[in-house]
Amino acid sequence: MRIDQILAGSEEPVFSFEFFPPKSEEGEATLQETLRTLRALEPSFVSVTYGAGGSTRERTVELTKWIKRELGIEAMAHLSCVGTTREELIEILDQVRASGIENVLALRGDPPRGETEWRPTPGGLSYSTELAQLIRDRYDFCVGAACFPEVHPEAPDLAHDIRFLKEKIAAGARFLITQLFFDNELYFDFVAEVRAAGIDLPIVPGIIPITNLQQIKRFTSMCGASIPPALLAQLELRADDPDAVRQLGVAYACLQCADLLRRGAPGIHFYTLNRSPATRAIVSALRLQRPWAQRPDRSLAGAPAGI
């Protein structure tokens, strides 16, 4: 089923999970256990990332197909422009279509490991808009796109970012998933600016529960996201106690998600890092609490009618 239809037709918030293709037998075992555990939460869809430089593209297609066919969960394949020619992208998209997948997240992608500057591949595409246009022109996929509450690291300002977001939508994007963030005001301010610019697509917040302090510092430095000073201070106080860091991270994410859903977000997309305990605890608590039932404004972030 197309994700734009899932978002439009759901009477409950949409919970989705993101995974990456493992590179080792140990990683595969971890992912299989995670998928078995999170399947019981009945996610609306899951997505599978595409490694830098196309390093996992074969596994991305295979894992996405396996999740849809064997687990019966709607799945979305990520696809980026990095390290791939236009002809290779078409070949991958043909494989995705042949696998019965209906959803693709169109990304420009980050520079390959060891490189700091984006360079298009000879014979390839330069922007996510070009990839979305290619998909729209040749396929009947539902195309998703990324957006950035704290502005894309390479964009000069929010106005430029919103203009580019409009180009993504004109090229075929039908829903948006945000980069990770930890301050909900960043999300709601961003949504207000986007709505004022005439963009009315669902904007699903992307949330990562903090389970490792050094890891989240590395992630945020790479993507340009920020950690609120008060949260960072509390994490630093627990730096020598990994269990305490995880406990605080899960508690914070649970409160963050509850606030997002209460104030109109259409769902939550969890960056799981291929592990289940944090995501399982948060989703279970949210379904028990049902903060979306307390929404004062049900349309702010593109929430489906009836939520």
N, C-alpha and C positions, 0 to 999 in steps of 0.2 A: 504494500500500500504506500502511496506517496505521502511524504511527511507533511506537505502543505495540507493535505486532506486530513491527516491525523490531528494536526493543530486546529484546523477549522471545525472538526467534528467532535472533539473531545469535550465532555462535560466535567472532566477533572483535569488538574494540571498534568502536563506531559513530563514524565521523568525519563531521561535517556542517559546512556552510559557510553563513554568513549574508551576504546582499547587500542593497543598497538601490537603489531605482529611480533611475537617473541623471536629471539635470535639464538636460543639454546634450548636443550631438552628440559632443563630445570625451569626456564621461563615458560615453556609450553605447558608443563605440569601445573605451574602456578595459574596460568591463564585458564586452563580447563577447569580447575577448581573454582576460580572466580566466576566463570560463566555459569557453572552449575549452581553456585550459590545465588548469584544475582538474577538468574532466570526466574527464581521463585517470586521475585518482586514484580514480575510482569512489566518490564519496561516498555514504553511506547515504541522505542527503537533504540538501536545501538549503532555506534559508528566505529570505523576502523581506520587508523591513521596511515599515512603514506610517508615512508622515511625520507630523510634528506637525500637529495640526489637520486630519488627513486630507488633507494637501497632496499626497500621491502615491497616493491610494487607487486611482485608475484604473490607474496604471502598476503598482501592486503586483499587482493581479489579472492584468493582461496579461502581466507578466514571469513570474509564477508559472506561469501556463498555458503560456507558451512554453517554460520550462525543462522542464516535465513532458512536453509533447507533442513538442517538437522535439529536445530533448537526451536524453529518456528517463531523466531523473533524478527521483526522488521529490521533491516540493516541498511546502512549507508556507507559507501566507500569514499574515503578521502582521495583526492587527486590533485597534484600540484604540477607546476610548470618546470620544476627544477630537474635538470639533467635529462630531459626528455624532448625529443623532436615532436613536431606536430603529427607526423605519421605514427610515431610510437604511442602518442596519446590516443589517437584514433584506434589503434590496435588494442590498447588497454580498455577503452570504452566499449569496443566490440565484445571483449571478454566479459565485461561487467553486464552488458545487455544479455548476452547469451546465458549468463548465470541466473537471470531472473531478478536481478537487483534493479530497483526503480529510483534510487536516490543517490546523488553524488554531491559531495561538498567540494566546491571548486575553489582552489587556493593558488596563490602565486608560489608560496613555499619559502622557506628560509634558505640562506646560502648553505652549501654542503659543509660538513664538519671541517674545521680548520680554516674556513674562509669567512671574512667579515663583511664582504661587499657582494650584493646581488648582481649577478651577470646572467643574462639570458643564454640559454643553450643555442648554439648555431642550428638554425632550422626549427627552433622551438618557439614558444610564446613568452611574452615579457610580463603580462599582467593577468590577474585572475579574471578580469573582465573579458579578455580574449578567450580564456578557457571556457568561461560560462557561455560566451557567444558560440564557440565551437560546439559545445554540448547542445545548446538550443537548436542550432541549425541542422544537426544531424541525428538527434536522438529525442526520445520522449521521456527523459528523466526529469524528476523533480530536483532542481538545483538549489543547494544551500550555499550561503556565503558567510564569511567571518566579518565581524565588526569589533570596534575597539573603544570601550568606554573611556580609556585614558589616552586616546588618539594613537594611531599607528606610529611606531617609533620613527618611521621615515617621512611622516607627514609633517608639514610645517605648522599646521594648526587644525582645529576641529572643522572649520569651514571647508578646508581642502579635503579633509577626510569624508565629510558628508557629500561633497560633490562627487567624489570617487565612489561612494556607496550608491549614489543614484545611478552611476554608470553600471555598477554591478547588477542593479535591479533591471535597468533597461536591457542588459545583456541576457537576462533570464533568471536571476535569483528569485526564489519564492519564499524564503525564510532566512533568518539571520541567527547566528550563534555568536555570543560575545567571547572575546579573550577573557582569561581569568581575571578576577578582581576581588578585593576584600572589603571595599567600602561601598555599601549599597547606594549612597548618594551619587557616586560616580555613574552608576547604572541609570538611575532615575533622571539625573540631569541630562545624560546622553540621550535617553529615550525622548525626553521633552524636546530637545534640540532637533532630533531626527523627525519627530512628529510635526514640529513647526515647519520643517523643510518639505513636508508633504509626503513623507515615507510612512506607509501604514502596514508594512509587513510585520508578522510576529517576530519579536526579538527575544530569543531564549538566552537567559544568563548562563554563562559557563562558570562552574564552581569547582574548585579543587580543595578538598579537605587537607589541611596541613598535617602531615604525619612525620615529617623530617625537616628540621630547621635548615640545615645546610642545603638540602635539596630545594626547598622553596625559595631560598635566597638566590640560588643559581637560576631557577626558572624565571623569577621575576626580573633578574638582571638581564636575561636574554630577551624577554618579550616586552620590557618596558613597563610592566605593572608595578604597583607600589603596595607595600604592606603598611597599614596604619601604624603610626608610632606607638600608640598604646598597646596594640596587639604585639608588635615586634618586641617591645619591652618585656611583656609577660612571657613571650617565647624565649627570650634571652635568659630570663631568670630560671628557666627550666632546661637550659641548654645541656646540662650534664645528666639529665634524666629523660631519655627518649620516650618512656611511657607517659610521663607527664606532658611532654610536647604533643604526643598523639591525642591524649585526653582533651587538652585544651583545643587542639585543632578541630577535633570532631564536635566539641561543644560549640565552638565559634561558628563552624559551618552550619550546624543545625539552627542556631539563632539567625544566622545570615539568610538561610534559605526560607525560614519561616517568615521573616520580614519581607523578603522579595515576593513570596506568594500572597501574603496578606495585602500587599500594596499593588498587586496587579500583574506580576510576571506570569507568563503563560505556562511556565514549567521550569525545570532545572536540567541542564546538561552537565553531568558529572564527569570530570576528568579523573578516572579511577586509578590510573597508573597500573592497571591490570591486577589490582587487589580489591578484595570485597569488604573487609570488616567495617571500614569507615563509612563507605557509601551505604552499606546495608543498614547500619545503625541510624544514619541520618534519614534515609527514606522511610524506614519503619516508624521512626519518631514523628516525622511529618504526617504520615498517613493516620497516625493515632490522634495527633493534635488538630489536623485539618485547618491550618491557618487561613487557607483561601476562602473558607466559609465566612470570614470576617472582613472581606474586601470592601473598602469604601468606594473604590472606583475600579470597575472590572474591565475597563478598556484601555488603560494607560499604556500597557506594554504589548498590546495586541492579543490579549487573552481571549480565548474562545467565548462565545456567548454562553451564558448559563453558569459560568464559574464565579 
